[in-house]
């Protein structure tokens, strides 16, 4: 017995091309995306250690 889910390769999209079309304009998700885009990613970068444990 197989546990694979059958797929239809002729289906054009599994999700819409623009995910914003699923949400109303005043949804909190838009605020969260905008806030995350403003976070400097350099704050999360860790320098690479070389030549050691």
CORQUITA-V764668 format. One record per pair of residues at least 24 apart in sequence whose ideal C-beta (glycine too) atoms are under 10 Angstrom apart, sorted by the first residue. I is the first residue (numbers start at 0). J is the second residue. D is the distance in whole Angstrom. If there is no record, write none. Layout:
i:I j:J d:D
i:I j:J d:D
This chain:
none
